[in-house]
C-alpha cells in the first residue's frame, strides 16, 4: 500500500483541528461537537507513544510486557491484499481469523517488517482491560464521568473499508501514522454499502475501493466525496468521530497502534438500533406494499413521532413500555422480545 499516492485524498477538505487546555475542556468539546475534530498531541505523554517514537520494536516490547497470557484473535491477509481487509472474488473474507498469544503474533510482525511480500497482520478491537495488565492505567485519556469501552488495534499496513459505529468514538494514534477519511451519517446511500449479515467486522462496509474508485460502478461516490473530510494523524494525535459517522481507516506505517474509546450518552440498557433494523428486514421488508405502508405509519406513530397522542388516552400507571423506558420496563420489553423470537 503506497501511502504517498494522493488519489482522492489530495483534494478533500481537512478535518478541523482544535486546541484544548485540560480534561474539562475536552469534556465540553466532546459534548458540544456534532462533527469530527482532531486534537494534536493529546496523548503525546503516553509511555506507549514514547516507546513507538523510539522504534516499532520498542513499542511492541512495551505492549507485550503488559499482555496477559491469553490467546488473541488476529486477522491475517495474503500479501496481494495490499493490506485491504475486505471481500474476495467469491464474497468471502480475503483474510483468515486465527488465534495466538501476543509474543507469537509480534514475532511474525518482526519477521515481516519491511518485507515487500509481507502478510497483513491485524489485531482489531482488543479489550485493554481483559487482555492487558496495567496498559490502560498507564495509557489512557481522562473522559470524566464517561465509562467507555477501551480497545486497542494493532497491526501492519492496513486499509479498513468505510463503516460506522453506533457509539461516539475517540480514536488515539499511539504508534505509527493513520489516515482517516470521514463522511456524515446521511452519505450511506452514496457509499454503496455491502451486506449487513456478511461483514468483515460486524458492520456493513462501503464496497468502494478508496484507492481505486470505480465511478462507473459507483457513480454516487462522487457526491460522497463532496461531503468527505480527511486527515493524517501522527503518534500522539487523537480524532473524535461522532456516533454513526462513516470512517475509512488506514494504517500507513509498517507497525501501527490505535487506542479508541467508545461510549454512548444513552443508557446502556437501551437496545441496539441495528438489531431493530435487522428484525424489520425479517418481519416487514418483504410484506405486500399496502401492509408495509401501514407499518411505516405505525413506526412513525410509536417510534419516530412518539407524540402525546400515543399515551394521552391511557392512564399513566397503565402505559407500560409506551411511557419513557426505565431499566425495569426495558428489561420486561427485552424479555418479551426474546420469548417472541424463540417461538
KELOBA-411069 format. One record per residue (C-alpha): residue number from 1; chain; x, y, z. Coordinates in steps of 0.2 Angstrom, whole numbers. Layout:
R,num,cadena,u,v,w
R,NUM,A,X,Y,Z $
...
***
This chain:
R,num,cadena,u,v,w
R,1,A,0,0,0 $
R,2,A,8,16,-6 $
R,3,A,3,30,6 $
R,4,A,12,43,-4 $
R,5,A,-1,41,-19 $
R,6,A,-13,56,-16 $
R,7,A,-28,49,-26 $
R,8,A,-45,55,-20 $
R,9,A,-37,62,-3 $
R,10,A,-27,76,-11 $
R,11,A,-42,87,-14 $
R,12,A,-53,83,0 $
R,13,A,-56,96,14 $
R,14,A,-46,93,30 $
R,15,A,-54,88,47 $
R,16,A,-54,103,58 $
R,17,A,-42,104,72 $
R,18,A,-45,111,90 $
R,19,A,-34,115,105 $
R,20,A,-39,110,122 $
R,21,A,-32,115,139 $
R,22,A,-37,102,151 $
R,23,A,-49,87,153 $
R,24,A,-64,98,157 $
R,25,A,-61,107,141 $
R,26,A,-61,91,132 $
R,27,A,-77,86,140 $
R,28,A,-85,102,134 $
R,29,A,-79,99,116 $
R,30,A,-85,81,116 $
R,31,A,-102,86,122 $
R,32,A,-105,100,110 $
R,33,A,-97,93,94 $
R,34,A,-108,87,80 $
R,35,A,-94,85,68 $
R,36,A,-77,77,69 $
R,37,A,-62,86,76 $
R,38,A,-43,82,79 $
R,39,A,-33,86,95 $
R,40,A,-14,86,90 $
R,41,A,-3,79,104 $
R,42,A,-17,74,115 $
R,43,A,-9,58,121 $
R,44,A,9,63,117 $
R,45,A,14,60,135 $
R,46,A,9,41,135 $
R,47,A,23,29,138 $
R,48,A,17,19,123 $
R,49,A,19,34,112 $
R,50,A,36,37,118 $
R,51,A,41,19,115 $
R,52,A,34,20,97 $
R,53,A,44,35,94 $
R,54,A,60,26,98 $
R,55,A,56,11,87 $
R,56,A,41,0,82 $
R,57,A,50,-15,90 $
R,58,A,52,-5,106 $
R,59,A,33,-1,106 $
R,60,A,30,-20,103 $
R,61,A,41,-24,118 $
R,62,A,32,-12,129 $
R,63,A,15,-18,124 $
R,64,A,20,-36,126 $
R,65,A,26,-33,143 $
R,66,A,9,-29,149 $
R,67,A,0,-43,139 $
R,68,A,-9,-57,149 $
R,69,A,-6,-75,144 $
R,70,A,-21,-76,133 $
R,71,A,-24,-81,115 $
R,72,A,-28,-65,104 $
R,73,A,-39,-65,89 $
R,74,A,-29,-59,74 $
R,75,A,-33,-57,55 $
R,76,A,-20,-62,43 $
R,77,A,-22,-57,24 $
R,78,A,-11,-63,9 $
R,79,A,2,-51,3 $
R,80,A,-8,-47,-13 $
R,81,A,-22,-40,-2 $
R,82,A,-12,-23,-1 $
R,83,A,-17,-23,17 $
R,84,A,-35,-21,12 $
R,85,A,-46,-32,24 $
R,86,A,-61,-35,13 $
R,87,A,-70,-47,2 $
R,88,A,-63,-59,-10 $
R,89,A,-70,-63,-28 $
R,90,A,-82,-75,-20 $
R,91,A,-88,-63,-7 $
R,92,A,-80,-72,7 $
R,93,A,-67,-63,18 $
R,94,A,-50,-61,10 $
R,95,A,-41,-64,27 $
R,96,A,-41,-78,39 $
R,97,A,-45,-77,58 $
R,98,A,-33,-85,69 $
R,99,A,-29,-86,87 $
R,100,A,-12,-85,95 $
R,101,A,-3,-77,110 $
R,102,A,4,-60,108 $
R,103,A,23,-65,108 $
R,104,A,20,-76,93 $
R,105,A,10,-63,84 $
R,106,A,23,-50,87 $
R,107,A,37,-62,82 $
R,108,A,28,-64,65 $
R,109,A,27,-45,63 $
R,110,A,46,-44,67 $
R,111,A,50,-56,53 $
R,112,A,39,-47,41 $
R,113,A,44,-30,45 $
R,114,A,50,-20,29 $
R,115,A,47,-36,18 $
R,116,A,39,-32,1 $
R,117,A,29,-48,1 $
R,118,A,23,-47,20 $
R,119,A,6,-53,25 $
R,120,A,-6,-40,33 $
R,121,A,-7,-44,51 $
R,122,A,-21,-35,61 $
R,123,A,-27,-36,79 $
R,124,A,-44,-27,80 $
R,125,A,-54,-21,94 $
R,126,A,-44,-29,108 $
R,127,A,-51,-25,125 $
R,128,A,-37,-17,135 $
R,129,A,-43,-22,152 $
R,130,A,-46,-40,148 $
R,131,A,-30,-44,138 $
R,132,A,-18,-32,147 $
R,133,A,-12,-29,164 $
R,134,A,-8,-10,168 $
R,135,A,-8,-5,150 $
R,136,A,-24,5,151 $
R,137,A,-19,13,168 $
R,138,A,-3,19,161 $
R,139,A,-10,25,144 $
R,140,A,-27,32,145 $
R,141,A,-37,48,142 $
R,142,A,-47,56,156 $
R,143,A,-65,56,149 $
R,144,A,-73,62,165 $
R,145,A,-89,53,170 $
R,146,A,-90,43,154 $
R,147,A,-87,24,156 $
R,148,A,-81,20,139 $
R,149,A,-75,3,131 $
R,150,A,-56,5,129 $
R,151,A,-50,-5,114 $
R,152,A,-33,-7,106 $
R,153,A,-30,-10,87 $
R,154,A,-13,-16,82 $
R,155,A,-5,-22,65 $
R,156,A,4,-19,49 $
R,157,A,-1,-8,35 $
R,158,A,-20,-10,33 $
R,159,A,-35,-2,24 $
R,160,A,-51,-4,33 $
R,161,A,-67,0,22 $
R,162,A,-78,14,27 $
R,163,A,-90,9,40 $
R,164,A,-99,17,55 $
R,165,A,-101,13,74 $
R,166,A,-116,17,85 $
R,167,A,-106,24,99 $
R,168,A,-96,40,99 $
R,169,A,-78,37,96 $
R,170,A,-62,45,102 $
R,171,A,-48,37,92 $
R,172,A,-30,40,98 $
R,173,A,-15,36,87 $
R,174,A,-2,28,99 $
R,175,A,11,21,86 $
R,176,A,14,24,68 $
R,177,A,3,35,57 $
R,178,A,-15,33,51 $
R,179,A,-26,42,38 $
R,180,A,-45,44,42 $
R,181,A,-57,48,29 $
R,182,A,-74,53,36 $
R,183,A,-92,56,30 $
R,184,A,-108,62,38 $
R,185,A,-121,50,43 $
R,186,A,-133,54,28 $
R,187,A,-120,49,15 $
R,188,A,-124,30,17 $
R,189,A,-133,29,0 $
R,190,A,-118,36,-9 $
R,191,A,-105,25,-1 $
R,192,A,-113,9,-8 $
R,193,A,-114,-2,7 $
R,194,A,-112,-21,6 $
R,195,A,-121,-35,15 $
R,196,A,-127,-32,33 $
R,197,A,-126,-51,38 $
R,198,A,-109,-55,30 $
R,199,A,-96,-41,35 $
R,200,A,-78,-40,39 $
R,201,A,-81,-35,57 $
R,202,A,-99,-34,61 $
R,203,A,-104,-18,52 $
R,204,A,-109,-15,34 $
R,205,A,-95,-8,24 $
R,206,A,-93,3,9 $
R,207,A,-89,-8,-7 $
R,208,A,-79,7,-15 $
R,209,A,-60,5,-16 $
R,210,A,-55,22,-10 $
R,211,A,-38,19,-18 $
R,212,A,-45,15,-35 $
R,213,A,-64,20,-35 $
R,214,A,-74,13,-50 $
R,215,A,-85,28,-53 $
R,216,A,-94,18,-67 $
R,217,A,-100,5,-54 $
R,218,A,-102,18,-40 $
R,219,A,-106,35,-48 $
R,220,A,-114,42,-32 $
R,221,A,-97,41,-23 $
R,222,A,-93,57,-32 $
R,223,A,-107,65,-22 $
R,224,A,-100,57,-6 $
R,225,A,-83,65,-9 $
R,226,A,-91,82,-10 $
R,227,A,-95,79,9 $
R,228,A,-80,70,15 $
R,229,A,-65,75,25 $
R,230,A,-48,68,28 $
R,231,A,-33,69,39 $
R,232,A,-17,60,43 $
R,233,A,-13,58,61 $
R,234,A,4,56,69 $
R,235,A,8,46,85 $
R,236,A,1,56,100 $
R,237,A,-14,64,90 $
R,238,A,-32,60,93 $
R,239,A,-48,61,82 $
R,240,A,-66,62,88 $
R,241,A,-79,54,77 $
R,242,A,-97,57,82 $
R,243,A,-109,42,83 $
R,244,A,-114,35,66 $
R,245,A,-101,45,55 $
R,246,A,-93,34,42 $
R,247,A,-75,32,43 $
R,248,A,-62,24,32 $
R,249,A,-46,20,41 $
R,250,A,-28,16,35 $
R,251,A,-13,11,45 $
R,252,A,1,20,35 $
R,253,A,17,13,44 $
R,254,A,24,-4,45 $
R,255,A,18,-5,63 $
R,256,A,3,4,69 $
R,257,A,-7,5,86 $
R,258,A,-23,14,89 $
R,259,A,-32,15,106 $
R,260,A,-50,20,104 $
R,261,A,-64,24,117 $
R,262,A,-82,20,113 $
R,263,A,-97,27,123 $
R,264,A,-115,31,122 $
R,265,A,-124,46,130 $
R,266,A,-140,35,131 $
R,267,A,-142,22,145 $
R,268,A,-134,5,142 $
R,269,A,-150,-4,145 $
R,270,A,-157,3,129 $
R,271,A,-157,-9,114 $
R,272,A,-146,-9,98 $
R,273,A,-154,1,84 $
R,274,A,-146,-11,71 $
R,275,A,-155,-26,79 $
R,276,A,-171,-17,76 $
R,277,A,-166,-14,58 $
R,278,A,-162,-32,56 $
R,279,A,-178,-38,63 $
R,280,A,-188,-26,52 $
R,281,A,-180,-34,37 $
R,282,A,-186,-51,44 $
R,283,A,-203,-45,48 $
R,284,A,-208,-31,37 $
R,285,A,-197,-28,21 $
R,286,A,-205,-42,11 $
R,287,A,-223,-39,15 $
R,288,A,-236,-33,2 $
R,289,A,-234,-14,-1 $
R,290,A,-250,-9,7 $
R,291,A,-245,-18,23 $
R,292,A,-228,-10,23 $
R,293,A,-236,7,21 $
R,294,A,-247,3,37 $
R,295,A,-231,-2,47 $
R,296,A,-222,13,41 $
R,297,A,-236,23,49 $
R,298,A,-236,13,65 $
R,299,A,-217,16,66 $
R,300,A,-219,34,64 $
R,301,A,-233,35,77 $
R,302,A,-224,24,91 $
R,303,A,-206,27,87 $
R,304,A,-201,42,77 $
R,305,A,-215,55,81 $
R,306,A,-220,47,98 $
R,307,A,-231,62,102 $
R,308,A,-243,64,116 $
R,309,A,-257,56,106 $
R,310,A,-249,39,109 $
R,311,A,-252,39,128 $
R,312,A,-264,54,132 $
R,313,A,-279,42,132 $
R,314,A,-271,29,143 $
R,315,A,-270,31,162 $
R,316,A,-252,35,167 $
R,317,A,-250,19,178 $
R,318,A,-255,8,163 $
R,319,A,-244,15,150 $
R,320,A,-231,2,152 $
R,321,A,-217,2,138 $
R,322,A,-226,17,130 $
R,323,A,-220,28,144 $
R,324,A,-202,33,144 $
R,325,A,-192,17,147 $
R,326,A,-184,13,163 $
R,327,A,-172,-1,167 $
R,328,A,-186,-11,173 $
R,329,A,-198,-8,158 $
R,330,A,-184,-10,146 $
R,331,A,-180,-27,154 $
R,332,A,-198,-33,153 $
R,333,A,-198,-27,134 $
R,334,A,-182,-37,131 $
R,335,A,-189,-52,139 $
R,336,A,-205,-51,129 $
R,337,A,-195,-50,113 $
R,338,A,-184,-65,117 $
R,339,A,-199,-75,120 $
R,340,A,-207,-70,104 $
R,341,A,-191,-73,94 $
R,342,A,-189,-90,101 $
R,343,A,-206,-97,95 $
***
